[in-house]
Amino acid sequence: MVCALLLCAFPVVVSAQQDTTQKSPRLTVGGYGEAVYSHHFYSDNVFRYTHADRYKDAPSYGRVDIPHTVIMLGYDFGRGWSMGTEIEFEHGGVEAATEKETEETGEFEQEIERGGEVALEQFWVQKRFNPYLNIRAGHIVVPVGMTNNGHTPNMFFGVYRPEGENTIMPCTWHETGLSVWGQVGSWRYEVQLLPSLNSNFFNDAGWVHNGSASPYEFRPANGLSTAARVDWLGIEGLRLSLSGYAGNTFNNDLTTTVYSETSRYYGAKGTVLIGAFDFVYRNRWLSVRGNVDYGHLGDAALISSRNKNQTTMTGNPYPHTTVGASAWDASVEAGVNLLAWNCNVPTGRKLFLFTRYDHYDSFVPAEGMADVQWCERQVVSLGINYYPLREIAIKAEGGVRLLAEQYNDEPFVAVGITWTGFFNR
C-alpha cells in the first residue's frame, strides 16, 4: 500500500518512526530522484509584478529540471550506534570546468556549464537507548511542517514539492545540531537544539526561507534555537502532528555588531516563532494530507531597514529587501486510487487522481510598512500519479497560481518521473 511505502520506505529520513524490532541490513544504500518538464503560460520577466500590464500577453516558456537527486548511506555499528548520510544534487549539481579557448589565443577560462547545488543534507551519528529515548547528533533534518518531515517525492502528489511551505520556510531544512527523540505508545516526539537562522538572508518573496543558508565555509551560530515535533499515530492510517521553532536571528552572521544604547538597533533580537499543524490519512482507496503554518518575526521593520542598507560591494550575498512581520500557509491535497477496486492488480501498482489547493502569503507587513501584495498566492491544481511499482511514480499536473487582481495569473503544466527506494532490500 502507498501508506506503507510513504511511512516505511525511507528510514534515513524518518528512521525514528520505524518498528524498532524490524531486522535491517547493517549497511543500507538508497536514495531518490526526480526528472521534470514544466511549461509556464506567463512571463518569467523579473518585472512581471512591478509592471504587470506590460507582460499580460507575454509568450509561454518551458523548462526541464532535475530538482533533487539524492544518494543515501546508512550503517548500523551495533549496540545501538548507527549513522546516516544524505548527499543531494539539486537541479543537476554544478558543472564547473577550466577550458583553453582556441578563439582567444589559448587563454584559459573558468566556466560554469550548468547551474545547480550539491549539499550534504544529512550526516549524523545516533545512539538508540530504547524506544522512548534516543539521541542523534550531526547534520539533521528539522521536521517543522509537513514537507520538511516528508520531503521525498513519494510523499506528495505534485510534480514539485508543495509551494507554500517550500516558499516561507527552509525546505528541506537541515542544520547541524542535536536531536532527542522517542516514541511512547501512539505518541512520537522530537526536540532539537540548532544554530539560529540568519536574518540578513530574510526577504519579501521567501520570508525566512534562506535564513539557514551560509555562503561561508561554516554556519554562524552566535545564537541557538530550538525545534520540536509531536506526532500522534493512534488510528491506523492517520497521523496528526504539531511542530514549531523558536530562535533569535538578529546579528547571527559572519561578524557581530555591538550597537550602542543610542542606536535604533539596540536590543533588537529578530525572534522567529513558527507553529505548524499537519496531518496525513491513507487507506487502500484514499490519500489525504494537509497543513497550516504560521510564523512571526520580531523587529521586522528594523531588520528590513538594516537589510536594505547593507553594503553593496561586489560579492555581497545579501538580498537587500524588506521582510514581513509574519507569513502563513494552508494547504490540502487528496487523491483517489482508481485501481483499488481491482484485487488482481500487482502489489505496488496504483493510479491516483488528485487535486491540490495551497494558499500562502510570504509577506504580512509590520505596522508602518507597505504591503507587497504579489506575495499572497493561491495555487490550484489537478493531476495523476501512476505507480507501476512501489518505487517508481510517473506524475502529471496542471494548475494555476492566482494572485491579486492587479497581477496576471500564472497557469502551468508539468510532468515528471520519480524514484524512491533502497538498493539492498
Secondary structure, DSSP 8 states (H G I E B T S, - for coil): -HHHHHHHS-HHHHGGGS-TT----SEEEEEEEEEEEEEESS---TTTTTTGGGGTT---EEEEE--EEEEEEEEEEETTEEEEEEEEEETT--EEEEEEEGGGTTEEEEEEEE--EEEEEEEEEEEEEETTEEEEEEEEE---SHHHHS-SGGG-SSSS--HHHHHHS-TT-EEEEEEEEEEETTEEEEEEEEE---GGG-BTTTBTGGGG--SSSS---SSEEEEEEEEEEEETTEEEEEEEEEEE-TT-SSS-----TTSTTTT---EEEEEEEEEEEE-SSEEEEEEEEEEEETTHHHHHHHHHTS---TT---------SEEEEEEEEEEEETTTT-TTS-TT-EEEEEEEEEEEEEEE--TT----GGGEEEEEEEEEEEEEETTEEEEEEEEEEE--TTS--EEEEEEEEEEEEETT-
